[in-house]
Amino acid sequence: MAITYTVLLSAGSLMSVSGLSPLTANNKDKLLHAGAYMGLTYLWFLVLKYNNSRAPILLAAVISVVYGMVIEVLQGTLTDTRELDVLDIIANCCGVALVSLILVMKLKSSVKKK
């Protein structure tokens, strides 16, 4: 599921946006970025946890942040209708940080109940 989500996110991030209505008014697309990267981080966390990786929250967060940066660079270099946007990277990181914080809090509360 995480691989499929990543491929779809890549395709959506790199496809041409000519002819589509822009979401950039008032930076509303930043919420979409944060939500997409929350989902990305959570799905990779599940994969890493299932595979008994050490520090799955941290690994999922690092993977998601690096992936987001790579996608932004590719938007700026491979596409004619998109550009690298530092605010998109910040929005991506906010989504990653939020879901990571939620996962840490959930983990701590489940440890306290035992």
Secondary structure, DSSP 4 states (H G I P E B T S, - for coil): -HHHHHHHHHHHHHS--TTSPP-TGGGTHHHHHHHHHHHHHHHHHHHHHHTT-SSHHHHHHHHHHHHHHHHHHHHHHH-SS----HHHHHHHHHHHHHHHHHHHHHHHHHHHH-
